[in-house]
Amino acid sequence: MVERTFIILKPDAIQRGLAGRILARFEEKGLKVVAARFQLLPRALVERHYEPHRGKPFYPGLVEYMTRGPVLLLALEGPYCIEAARKLMGATFGSKAEPGTIRGDFTASKGMNLVHGSDSPESARREIELFFTPEELVTYEVNHSTWTCSDEDRRAAS
C-alpha cells in the first residue's frame, strides 16, 4: 500500500553531516521525497509537535534539543512507507538499535537519536499537515517506481 510519512532529520544529524547519508537510506529503500524544508524550528511549533509528551520528564530537554539547530523536514511516499521508514530508523535508543539501521549505525545515544518518523497513518497525517501546506506536497512519478511498487500495492492504496 502506497502511503506517506513524516520524517525529521534532527539537529544532531545535521551538525554531524549525516543528512545526505540518512536521506539516501530512505531513497535507496524506494521511498520518494514529496516535500522537504531545511529550517530552524520555532519553539512553539516543536511544543505543538511533541504535545503528546508534555508533562513527561524528558519533554523539556526534547524541546531544547529540537530548537538548538537546523533540521531537515521531509514528507516521504512509498509502499508501506511508515513501516519501512521506522524499520530503517531502528530502535529509539541508539544503544539498542540493530546494526544496519540509521540509529544502529550512527549513534549510541538515548537523547540524540538523529531522526524522527511518524508511528502511524494518523500521526503521519497530523505531522505532515503541521509542517507542510498542501501546496508544498508534490505528486510525481519516478522512473524506478515500477520496480519498487507492485500493481497490487498501488491497487491497495486506491
N, C-alpha and C positions, 0 to 999 in steps of 0.2 A: 504494500500500500504506500503510495507516494504521500508524504506529509512534510510539514515544516517544523523546524525547531529554532530556538533562540540560543545563541552562544555569546559569552563574553570572554575574550582573552584579557585576563585581569592585569593589573599594574605590574605584577612580578613577571609575567610572560613578556610584556613589552620591555621592561627595564633589562631583562636578561637577553633580549634579542631573539626570542623564540617564536615570535608571531608567525613568521613565514613557515617555519618547520611545523608548527601546530596546524596552521591553516592547510598546509599540504596534506597532512594526515586525513583531514576531513574530505578534501578533494580527491585524494587517492582512493578513498572508500567509495567514491561515486556520488558524493553529496555536492550540490552546487550552491554557490553563494547567490542569493536573490536580493540581499541588501547588506550594506556594510557602511560603518561610520567609525572614524577614529576621533576620540574626544576625551576631555576631562569630564567626568560625571559630576553634576551638581549634587550636593549633599541631599537635598530634598528628593531628588529622583532615586538615589541609592536607598534612602529610607523607605520610599514607596515600594521599590522593587523587593526589598527584603522585609517588608511589613509582616509576613508570616512568622518571622523570627524575633520580632520586637519583644522585649522582656526576657529573652534568653541571655545567659551570661556572656556569650560570645558576640552578641549583637553590636555593642558599641565599638569593639575592635574591628568587626567586619565592615562597618560603615566607614571607619577611619581608613582602613586598608584600601577600600574601593575608591576612595577620593584622594589618595596620595599621588596618583599619577595617571597618565592617559591609559585608556582601554581601547580595544577593538571590538565593536559590536557587530554581530553577524546574524542574519537570518539565513538558514540553510534549508535546502529542499532535497528530497530524495526518497527512495524506497525505505520504509521503516526507519526514517531519519532520526527520530527521538531515541529509539533503542540503539541504533547504530552509533550515534554520537556519544551516548552515555557509556557504551562499551569501549569506545576509543579513548574516552577520558580516563576511565579506570576509577577505582575506589576513591572516595572523597579525600581521605588522608593519604598523602603520597607514600608514606612508610608502609601502607597496607595495599597499595596498588600493584597490580601484576606487571612484571616487565612486558614491554611491548605496548603498554598503554601510555598515553600522554603523561599522566601523573607518575606512573611507574618508571618511566624513562627519564623524566626531567626534574622530579622533586621528591624529597622525603619529608617535607614539612606538613604539619597538620593545618596551620593557619594560612600559609601561602601556597595555594594549590592550583595556580595558573589559569584555570578555566572554569566557567560556569556553563551548565547546559540545562535546558528545561527537562523536567522529570515526567511530564505527562502532556497529552494533547491540550488539556485545559490550561496548564501553566505556559505552554508554548504560545498559545493564542494570546493569553494575557500579557506575557512578556514582550512578544512581538508588537502588540498594539501599544504598549507602554513606551517602547523605544523607537518605533518606526511608524511613519504615516503610511496609509495605503499606497500613496504615490511613490514612496521610496522602495516598495517591493516590486521587483522586476520579474516579469514572466518571460521566459525564453527557453529555447530548446538547445541543448548542447549536442555536439556531434556524436559523443560517445554514449548518449542516453539509451540508445537501442541495445547497448552492450552491458548496461548496469541496471536496467529496469525492465522486467519482462512485461509482455502484454497483460499477463494475469495481474501483476502489480498495478498497472495502470487502470485496469477494469475495477479493481478493488477500491481505488481512490475515487472513482466516479460515483 
